[in-house]
Amino acid sequence: MGAKLSGPGGGSKYTVEQNSEINVTPFVDVMLVLLIIFMVAAPLASVSVEVKLPTAVAEPQENPPKPVYISIQADDDVWLGDGRTSIETLGADLDRQIGTRNPTEERIFIRGDQGVRYGRFMQVMNALQDAGYYSVALVGEDNAPST
């Protein structure tokens, strides 16, 4: 509830009128900013490379704050995050993505399709080892017990 002082021509100099209108402009501004933030952030939170993962029986491990994923598709395409890469440039692309972090302490997650040839998987592993990345984790579908 607000008050409005009347000026000249509106009665006495000190006449007080009530103003019962609610100003919703700041509320709408905040809601629009939040909407834009969520619209931009939602697509970034998902992995867009489709890979059919095999099931895993091991206990799920906690993920690091910003995981680095290498995906190997059934047609032998290799992806680093959401960008396509090759075996020859995998080490340099990883160095560029990781930046100043230490490669020997960085954990790399490999997502391999069920139809990937073992030879192609070993090429990726050898490229990682040649680039100095020794901490590798394999990603699989969780084997949820049926009820």
SULWO-V718120 format. One record per run of one state. SS is the DSSP state (2 for helix, 1 for strand, 0 for the rest). FROM is the first residue (numbers start at 1). LEN is the number of residues. If there is no record, write none. Layout:
SS_FROM_LEN ; SS_FROM_LEN
This chain:
0_1_1 ; 1_2_4 ; 0_6_10 ; 1_16_4 ; 0_20_5 ; 2_25_20 ; 0_45_8 ; 1_53_1 ; 0_54_1 ; 1_55_2 ; 0_57_11 ; 1_68_5 ; 0_73_5 ; 1_78_3 ; 0_81_2 ; 1_83_3 ; 0_86_4 ; 2_90_9 ; 0_99_8 ; 1_107_7 ; 0_114_4 ; 2_118_13 ; 0_131_4 ; 1_135_5 ; 0_140_1 ; 1_141_2 ; 0_143_5
